[in-house]
Amino acid sequence: MKYIYKSGIIVSFFFIVLAITTICIRVDNQNHKSNIIGGSVKELTQIKETDEVLSRQTISIMKEKRNNFNETYFRPSSLKSLNNNFIDFNTFSETFKGGTVPAELMDTPVKTIVNYFSVLQQAENLTAEKTGGCGTVGYAKEPYPIAYQFLSESNKKSMSYNEYLDSFQGIGHINLIKVIPVITENSNEIKYFLELEILEGTNTGGTSFNYYFAEISLVNANNRYYIDSLLLSPEDFFCAAYHGWSQNAESYVEIVYGNWCGLIKKQYTPQQNDFTKEIVVDGVNGDKYMFKFAKLTNGTDFLINTLIQKDGAWVPVNIDVNKCLEKMKKEKA
């Protein structure tokens, strides 16, 4: 009986510990703020795809991408890095002598972005869990205090220097490969879309390339532009490759704004370069619309601006896609 009684106590104790541990893990997960390279991580929500009828033009474009399947979706970016301003350590040391940032490096928004990531390009915070290299990597941790000075005062209040440094754990090298201005409704708001190629350590002794796209906001203080926020989303190299139309700009516009919203009278051939893809449409209401996409390394076209033409200028417009979809479903019911 004593043995059974002791066994019962041990089992009860085990379940109590298990319950407490589970609660602690949940609380920790709820309180945990996920940061990377001085910014917060946004979980990417995928649009729910439905079966739709596509035009011959869109089907032709998708078939062409499919024929080039491996090169389109699974290869790293061939774009050159934009953040090479301090690739020589002597230049880095001379530029930031005394640990201060010269004003001319921050006198335009693009200069701030490029110089900030130039400082961080060879900064390294590899850990025992995420290792890489066979000795000293880059400029080690020396760039981080310099980079922290590019942050706005409000950004620094939300993220202490130690938290900022911790957000780079496992990072060994950063390449900035896209900087695209984003038009906003507020003329005082300064926002850009970025794509980053990040070389990270691993727990296998090798290193890996990971890609992130990001939205960066800046503020002007004393004729310097400071980074007010940085919101990153990781890129997935399987989603665009294996799932339907929503990763492709032409089909996305045709289905979402044509089929769902009934907005499109005529859709024109995209204008594109290595960075962006712009699709202009004639609306059934007589207005012209432009949908601007960023072309990501993982093969995805990501919508960054929805614009309407007013007095010859393109200005932001809000089109509630969820309302369009709800209305379409009600009409079909």
NUTOR-700012 format. One line per field, with one value per residue (C-alpha): residue number from 1; z, x, y; residue in one letter. Coordinates in nm, 4 decimals. Example, Ala and Ser with C-alpha at 12.3 -4.5 7.8 and 13.67 -1.06 7.14 Angstrom:
// residues 2
seq	1 / 2
Z	0.7800 / 0.7140
X	1.2300 / 1.3670
Y	-0.4500 / -0.1060
type	a / s
This chain:
// residues 333
seq	1 / 2 / 3 / 4 / 5 / 6 / 7 / 8 / 9 / 10 / 11 / 12 / 13 / 14 / 15 / 16 / 17 / 18 / 19 / 20 / 21 / 22 / 23 / 24 / 25 / 26 / 27 / 28 / 29 / 30 / 31 / 32 / 33 / 34 / 35 / 36 / 37 / 38 / 39 / 40 / 41 / 42 / 43 / 44 / 45 / 46 / 47 / 48 / 49 / 50 / 51 / 52 / 53 / 54 / 55 / 56 / 57 / 58 / 59 / 60 / 61 / 62 / 63 / 64 / 65 / 66 / 67 / 68 / 69 / 70 / 71 / 72 / 73 / 74 / 75 / 76 / 77 / 78 / 79 / 80 / 81 / 82 / 83 / 84 / 85 / 86 / 87 / 88 / 89 / 90 / 91 / 92 / 93 / 94 / 95 / 96 / 97 / 98 / 99 / 100 / 101 / 102 / 103 / 104 / 105 / 106 / 107 / 108 / 109 / 110 / 111 / 112 / 113 / 114 / 115 / 116 / 117 / 118 / 119 / 120 / 121 / 122 / 123 / 124 / 125 / 126 / 127 / 128 / 129 / 130 / 131 / 132 / 133 / 134 / 135 / 136 / 137 / 138 / 139 / 140 / 141 / 142 / 143 / 144 / 145 / 146 / 147 / 148 / 149 / 150 / 151 / 152 / 153 / 154 / 155 / 156 / 157 / 158 / 159 / 160 / 161 / 162 / 163 / 164 / 165 / 166 / 167 / 168 / 169 / 170 / 171 / 172 / 173 / 174 / 175 / 176 / 177 / 178 / 179 / 180 / 181 / 182 / 183 / 184 / 185 / 186 / 187 / 188 / 189 / 190 / 191 / 192 / 193 / 194 / 195 / 196 / 197 / 198 / 199 / 200 / 201 / 202 / 203 / 204 / 205 / 206 / 207 / 208 / 209 / 210 / 211 / 212 / 213 / 214 / 215 / 216 / 217 / 218 / 219 / 220 / 221 / 222 / 223 / 224 / 225 / 226 / 227 / 228 / 229 / 230 / 231 / 232 / 233 / 234 / 235 / 236 / 237 / 238 / 239 / 240 / 241 / 242 / 243 / 244 / 245 / 246 / 247 / 248 / 249 / 250 / 251 / 252 / 253 / 254 / 255 / 256 / 257 / 258 / 259 / 260 / 261 / 262 / 263 / 264 / 265 / 266 / 267 / 268 / 269 / 270 / 271 / 272 / 273 / 274 / 275 / 276 / 277 / 278 / 279 / 280 / 281 / 282 / 283 / 284 / 285 / 286 / 287 / 288 / 289 / 290 / 291 / 292 / 293 / 294 / 295 / 296 / 297 / 298 / 299 / 300 / 301 / 302 / 303 / 304 / 305 / 306 / 307 / 308 / 309 / 310 / 311 / 312 / 313 / 314 / 315 / 316 / 317 / 318 / 319 / 320 / 321 / 322 / 323 / 324 / 325 / 326 / 327 / 328 / 329 / 330 / 331 / 332 / 333
Z	0.0000 / 0.0883 / -0.2519 / -0.4305 / -0.2184 / -0.3005 / -0.6678 / -0.6651 / -0.5106 / -0.7697 / -1.0603 / -0.9199 / -0.8716 / -1.2306 / -1.3704 / -1.1526 / -1.2796 / -1.6375 / -1.6002 / -1.4488 / -1.7234 / -1.9948 / -1.8441 / -1.8171 / -2.1801 / -2.2936 / -2.0910 / -2.2202 / -2.5797 / -2.5294 / -2.3747 / -2.6148 / -2.8591 / -3.1776 / -3.3094 / -3.5820 / -3.7064 / -3.5072 / -3.6277 / -3.5448 / -3.7402 / -3.9064 / -3.9715 / -4.3372 / -4.3977 / -4.7256 / -4.9183 / -4.9374 / -5.2976 / -5.4745 / -5.8100 / -6.0669 / -6.4447 / -6.5800 / -6.9108 / -7.1839 / -7.1272 / -6.7576 / -6.8249 / -7.0840 / -6.8357 / -6.5639 / -6.8047 / -6.9038 / -6.5374 / -6.4831 / -6.7692 / -6.5920 / -6.2578 / -6.0949 / -6.1955 / -6.1070 / -5.7539 / -5.6043 / -5.6917 / -5.4730 / -5.5969 / -5.8671 / -5.7736 / -5.6495 / -5.2921 / -5.2467 / -4.9082 / -4.9953 / -4.8648 / -4.5911 / -4.7303 / -4.6414 / -4.2650 / -4.2865 / -4.4551 / -4.1847 / -3.9039 / -4.0555 / -4.1272 / -3.7733 / -3.5879 / -3.2308 / -3.2595 / -3.4187 / -3.7425 / -3.9827 / -4.0633 / -4.4409 / -4.4126 / -4.2963 / -4.4875 / -4.7172 / -4.6438 / -4.9014 / -4.7690 / -4.4177 / -4.5357 / -4.7510 / -4.4954 / -4.2068 / -4.3816 / -4.5031 / -4.1374 / -4.0613 / -4.3707 / -4.2003 / -3.8424 / -3.6802 / -3.3799 / -3.4320 / -3.1299 / -2.9971 / -3.1331 / -3.4705 / -3.5695 / -3.8869 / -4.0204 / -3.9228 / -3.7177 / -3.6961 / -3.9226 / -4.0741 / -3.8310 / -3.5408 / -3.3068 / -3.3655 / -3.6057 / -3.3752 / -3.1516 / -3.4680 / -3.6331 / -3.3177 / -3.3643 / -3.6881 / -3.4849 / -3.3843 / -3.0169 / -3.0031 / -3.1621 / -2.9028 / -2.6239 / -2.7532 / -2.7956 / -2.5652 / -2.7062 / -2.5480 / -2.7018 / -3.0328 / -3.0154 / -2.9213 / -3.2276 / -3.4444 / -3.2829 / -3.5475 / -3.8115 / -3.9938 / -4.2992 / -4.4492 / -4.8108 / -4.8994 / -5.2483 / -5.2974 / -5.1872 / -5.3248 / -5.2204 / -5.1020 / -5.1624 / -4.8531 / -4.7876 / -4.5376 / -4.7250 / -4.4062 / -4.3751 / -4.5168 / -4.6022 / -4.8169 / -4.9113 / -4.8745 / -4.9533 / -4.7548 / -4.8116 / -4.4753 / -4.4191 / -4.0938 / -3.8906 / -3.8333 / -3.5770 / -3.8364 / -3.8818 / -4.2197 / -4.3061 / -4.4903 / -4.6985 / -4.5871 / -4.7484 / -4.5851 / -4.7207 / -4.4963 / -4.4504 / -4.3060 / -4.1774 / -4.1167 / -3.9377 / -3.9887 / -3.6852 / -3.7188 / -4.0907 / -4.0299 / -4.1224 / -3.8505 / -3.8659 / -3.6725 / -3.7362 / -3.9301 / -3.9908 / -4.1532 / -4.3071 / -4.3957 / -4.7516 / -4.8189 / -5.1220 / -5.1483 / -5.1393 / -5.4746 / -5.6352 / -5.5412 / -5.4941 / -5.7421 / -5.8655 / -5.5666 / -5.5992 / -5.9527 / -6.0117 / -6.3349 / -6.1985 / -5.8594 / -6.0176 / -6.2597 / -5.9932 / -5.6875 / -5.8522 / -6.1644 / -6.0649 / -5.6973 / -5.7034 / -6.0590 / -6.0968 / -6.4225 / -6.7749 / -6.9324 / -6.7848 / -6.9529 / -6.9936 / -6.6853 / -6.6856 / -6.4918 / -6.3986 / -6.1583 / -5.8592 / -5.9415 / -6.1586 / -6.2254 / -6.3668 / -6.4896 / -6.5466 / -6.6784 / -6.4205 / -6.5118 / -6.3338 / -6.5762 / -6.3372 / -6.3964 / -6.1283 / -6.0775 / -5.8745 / -5.7861 / -5.6842 / -5.5522 / -5.7306 / -5.4565 / -5.4775 / -5.3930 / -5.7126 / -5.5460 / -5.6698 / -5.3499 / -5.3650 / -5.2056 / -5.3477 / -5.4739 / -5.6555 / -5.8461 / -6.1006 / -5.9920 / -6.1925 / -6.3644 / -6.0395 / -5.8768 / -5.5215 / -5.2736 / -5.2681 / -5.0275 / -5.1941 / -4.9365 / -5.0930 / -4.8107 / -4.8797 / -5.2502 / -5.1702 / -4.9302 / -5.1874 / -5.4596 / -5.2340 / -5.1516 / -5.5209 / -5.6013 / -5.3105
X	0.0000 / 0.2827 / 0.4389 / 0.1091 / 0.0588 / 0.4112 / 0.3606 / 0.0375 / 0.2133 / 0.4942 / 0.2468 / 0.0432 / 0.3582 / 0.4622 / 0.1316 / 0.1432 / 0.4941 / 0.3827 / 0.0842 / 0.2944 / 0.5576 / 0.2906 / 0.1447 / 0.4897 / 0.5682 / 0.2388 / 0.2952 / 0.6520 / 0.5330 / 0.2665 / 0.5122 / 0.7968 / 0.8665 / 1.0128 / 1.2873 / 1.5454 / 1.8186 / 1.6774 / 1.3196 / 1.0104 / 0.8946 / 0.5554 / 0.3898 / 0.2976 / -0.0701 / -0.1446 / -0.4571 / -0.7001 / -0.7097 / -1.0266 / -1.0859 / -1.1075 / -1.1224 / -0.8161 / -0.7650 / -0.5457 / -0.2829 / -0.2464 / -0.2417 / 0.0347 / 0.2452 / 0.2033 / 0.2975 / 0.6123 / 0.7147 / 0.6316 / 0.8622 / 1.1427 / 1.0336 / 1.3698 / 1.5404 / 1.2336 / 1.1689 / 1.4625 / 1.7710 / 1.9085 / 1.8897 / 2.1358 / 2.0972 / 2.4036 / 2.4082 / 2.3398 / 2.5095 / 2.8807 / 2.9821 / 3.2156 / 3.3325 / 3.6916 / 3.7585 / 3.9893 / 3.7104 / 3.4689 / 3.7084 / 3.7875 / 3.4232 / 3.3066 / 3.6119 / 3.5098 / 3.2003 / 2.9788 / 2.7782 / 2.8562 / 2.5468 / 2.5913 / 2.5279 / 2.1716 / 2.0626 / 1.8181 / 1.5968 / 1.7730 / 2.1174 / 2.0093 / 1.8809 / 2.1844 / 2.4397 / 2.2624 / 2.2785 / 2.6320 / 2.7331 / 2.5586 / 2.6770 / 2.9731 / 2.8490 / 2.8485 / 2.6663 / 2.7048 / 2.6318 / 2.7140 / 2.3756 / 2.4101 / 2.7755 / 2.9657 / 3.3081 / 3.6534 / 3.7724 / 3.6788 / 3.3853 / 3.3649 / 3.3980 / 3.2616 / 3.0370 / 3.2076 / 2.9400 / 2.6390 / 2.6819 / 2.7241 / 2.4142 / 2.2068 / 2.2614 / 2.0584 / 1.7438 / 1.4963 / 1.4521 / 1.1109 / 1.2579 / 1.5372 / 1.2795 / 1.0987 / 1.4242 / 1.7223 / 2.0727 / 2.1043 / 1.7714 / 1.8875 / 2.2128 / 2.0279 / 1.8049 / 2.1117 / 2.1891 / 2.2979 / 2.3554 / 2.6897 / 2.6333 / 2.3564 / 2.3024 / 2.0458 / 1.9211 / 1.6059 / 1.4949 / 1.1537 / 0.9667 / 0.6091 / 0.3483 / 0.1354 / -0.1769 / 0.0173 / 0.2704 / 0.4796 / 0.5115 / 0.8372 / 0.8164 / 1.0186 / 0.9941 / 1.3181 / 1.4485 / 1.7362 / 1.9641 / 2.0958 / 2.3717 / 2.3067 / 2.4880 / 2.3385 / 2.3573 / 2.5163 / 2.8394 / 2.7397 / 2.5765 / 2.2545 / 2.1117 / 1.7727 / 1.5645 / 1.3340 / 1.1235 / 1.0643 / 0.8744 / 1.0869 / 0.9593 / 1.1777 / 1.1383 / 1.3170 / 1.4832 / 1.7272 / 1.7715 / 1.8675 / 1.6484 / 1.6237 / 1.4788 / 1.1525 / 1.0413 / 1.1413 / 0.8904 / 1.0249 / 0.8623 / 1.0567 / 1.0326 / 0.9183 / 1.0738 / 0.8033 / 0.4814 / 0.5120 / 0.6571 / 0.3799 / 0.0661 / -0.1577 / -0.2317 / -0.1933 / 0.1893 / 0.1687 / 0.0846 / -0.1127 / -0.3391 / -0.3699 / -0.4983 / -0.7263 / -0.8883 / -0.8955 / -0.9785 / -1.1451 / -1.3402 / -1.3980 / -1.4384 / -1.5718 / -1.3446 / -1.1605 / -1.2679 / -0.9244 / -0.5964 / -0.2717 / 0.0587 / 0.2819 / 0.5696 / 0.8561 / 1.2239 / 1.4403 / 1.2717 / 0.9050 / 0.6098 / 0.3353 / -0.0058 / -0.2381 / -0.6071 / -0.9046 / -1.1813 / -1.5468 / -1.6133 / -1.3899 / -1.0930 / -0.7423 / -0.5783 / -0.2210 / -0.1171 / 0.2525 / 0.4255 / 0.7732 / 0.9414 / 1.0865 / 1.3724 / 1.1405 / 0.9386 / 0.6518 / 0.5050 / 0.4118 / 0.1605 / 0.3051 / 0.0853 / -0.2729 / -0.3095 / -0.5702 / -0.4989 / -0.6185 / -0.5318 / -0.2468 / -0.0899 / -0.1015 / -0.2398 / -0.3111 / -0.6591 / -0.8075 / -0.9986 / -1.1529 / -1.0901 / -1.2683 / -1.5885 / -1.5542 / -1.5222 / -1.8174 / -2.0344 / -1.9341 / -2.0176 / -2.3616 / -2.4368 / -2.3396 / -2.5418
Y	0.0000 / 0.2385 / 0.1725 / 0.2456 / 0.5593 / 0.6858 / 0.6065 / 0.8053 / 1.1053 / 1.0872 / 1.0670 / 1.3586 / 1.5633 / 1.4896 / 1.6171 / 1.9295 / 2.0100 / 1.9427 / 2.1766 / 2.4547 / 2.4162 / 2.4362 / 2.7525 / 2.9113 / 2.8292 / 2.9821 / 3.2972 / 3.3232 / 3.2849 / 3.5515 / 3.7955 / 3.7205 / 3.9999 / 3.8602 / 4.0887 / 4.0494 / 4.2876 / 4.5783 / 4.5355 / 4.3350 / 4.0299 / 4.0259 / 3.6910 / 3.6829 / 3.6073 / 3.4354 / 3.5241 / 3.2333 / 3.1236 / 3.0188 / 2.8526 / 3.1323 / 3.1595 / 3.3409 / 3.5205 / 3.3695 / 3.6417 / 3.5575 / 3.1816 / 3.2367 / 3.4365 / 3.1735 / 2.8930 / 3.0810 / 3.1123 / 2.7447 / 2.6422 / 2.8259 / 2.6767 / 2.6056 / 2.9307 / 3.1403 / 3.0208 / 2.8318 / 3.0384 / 3.3220 / 3.6810 / 3.7857 / 4.1544 / 4.3419 / 4.4630 / 4.8339 / 4.8721 / 4.8638 / 5.2067 / 5.0777 / 4.7461 / 4.8416 / 4.8447 / 5.1475 / 5.3457 / 5.2297 / 5.3318 / 5.6721 / 5.7544 / 5.6811 / 5.8080 / 5.8905 / 5.6701 / 5.9368 / 5.9378 / 6.2270 / 6.4346 / 6.3965 / 6.0220 / 6.0907 / 6.4012 / 6.2128 / 5.9106 / 5.6893 / 5.7883 / 5.6902 / 5.3516 / 5.2682 / 5.3916 / 5.2182 / 4.8836 / 4.9605 / 4.9895 / 4.6613 / 4.4743 / 4.3051 / 4.3205 / 3.9767 / 3.8321 / 3.4577 / 3.2381 / 2.8911 / 2.7748 / 2.9477 / 2.9311 / 3.0052 / 3.0942 / 2.9706 / 3.2665 / 3.6337 / 3.7225 / 4.0709 / 4.3598 / 4.1501 / 4.3569 / 4.6912 / 4.8282 / 4.7777 / 5.0894 / 5.2987 / 5.1494 / 5.2099 / 5.5851 / 5.5708 / 5.4908 / 5.7614 / 5.8505 / 5.6819 / 5.3696 / 5.3628 / 5.3936 / 5.0857 / 4.8882 / 4.9277 / 4.8815 / 4.5349 / 4.4289 / 4.5730 / 4.3762 / 4.0552 / 4.0918 / 4.0184 / 3.6820 / 3.4330 / 3.7026 / 3.7154 / 3.9370 / 4.1539 / 4.2628 / 4.5281 / 4.4428 / 4.6537 / 5.0018 / 5.1073 / 5.4251 / 5.3735 / 5.6448 / 5.7096 / 5.9158 / 6.1295 / 6.3457 / 6.3755 / 5.9977 / 5.8580 / 5.4914 / 5.2497 / 4.8840 / 4.6853 / 4.3412 / 4.1964 / 3.8983 / 3.7772 / 3.5235 / 3.3382 / 3.0780 / 2.7338 / 2.4546 / 2.2232 / 2.4176 / 2.5610 / 2.8902 / 2.9734 / 3.2559 / 3.3828 / 3.6539 / 3.9072 / 4.1882 / 4.4854 / 4.8092 / 5.0893 / 5.4242 / 5.7300 / 6.0628 / 6.3939 / 6.5506 / 6.8422 / 6.7747 / 6.4127 / 6.1172 / 5.8533 / 5.5013 / 5.5051 / 5.1467 / 4.8368 / 4.5577 / 4.2407 / 3.9342 / 3.6185 / 3.4920 / 3.1356 / 2.9667 / 2.6985 / 2.9010 / 3.0764 / 2.7655 / 2.5252 / 2.7355 / 2.9159 / 3.2602 / 3.4946 / 3.5080 / 3.6492 / 4.0175 / 3.9703 / 3.6985 / 3.8726 / 4.1955 / 4.0128 / 3.7961 / 4.0230 / 4.3561 / 4.2186 / 3.9074 / 3.9909 / 4.3697 / 4.4078 / 4.7096 / 4.6389 / 4.7325 / 4.6809 / 4.5493 / 4.6607 / 4.4755 / 4.5249 / 4.7727 / 4.6153 / 4.6169 / 4.4153 / 4.5790 / 4.6388 / 4.5462 / 4.8050 / 4.7134 / 4.9901 / 4.9230 / 5.1187 / 5.1035 / 5.0463 / 5.3773 / 5.5696 / 5.6028 / 5.4700 / 5.2559 / 5.1386 / 4.8363 / 4.8439 / 4.5207 / 4.4496 / 4.1575 / 3.9372 / 3.6902 / 3.3986 / 3.4544 / 3.6387 / 3.9670 / 4.1520 / 4.4393 / 4.7555 / 5.0337 / 5.0681 / 5.4007 / 5.6011 / 5.8760 / 6.2203 / 6.5340 / 6.3492 / 6.2253 / 5.8830 / 5.8962 / 5.6131 / 5.4646 / 5.2118 / 4.9274 / 4.6943 / 4.3531 / 4.1670 / 4.3601 / 4.2773 / 3.9067 / 3.9101 / 4.0873 / 3.8390 / 3.5420 / 3.6861 / 3.7407 / 3.3810 / 3.2375
type	m / k / y / i / y / k / s / g / i / i / v / s / f / f / f / i / v / l / a / i / t / t / i / c / i / r / v / d / n / q / n / h / k / s / n / i / i / g / g / s / v / k / e / l / t / q / i / k / e / t / d / e / v / l / s / r / q / t / i / s / i / m / k / e / k / r / n / n / f / n / e / t / y / f / r / p / s / s / l / k / s / l / n / n / n / f / i / d / f / n / t / f / s / e / t / f / k / g / g / t / v / p / a / e / l / m / d / t / p / v / k / t / i / v / n / y / f / s / v / l / q / q / a / e / n / l / t / a / e / k / t / g / g / c / g / t / v / g / y / a / k / e / p / y / p / i / a / y / q / f / l / s / e / s / n / k / k / s / m / s / y / n / e / y / l / d / s / f / q / g / i / g / h / i / n / l / i / k / v / i / p / v / i / t / e / n / s / n / e / i / k / y / f / l / e / l / e / i / l / e / g / t / n / t / g / g / t / s / f / n / y / y / f / a / e / i / s / l / v / n / a / n / n / r / y / y / i / d / s / l / l / l / s / p / e / d / f / f / c / a / a / y / h / g / w / s / q / n / a / e / s / y / v / e / i / v / y / g / n / w / c / g / l / i / k / k / q / y / t / p / q / q / n / d / f / t / k / e / i / v / v / d / g / v / n / g / d / k / y / m / f / k / f / a / k / l / t / n / g / t / d / f / l / i / n / t / l / i / q / k / d / g / a / w / v / p / v / n / i / d / v / n / k / c / l / e / k / m / k / k / e / k / a
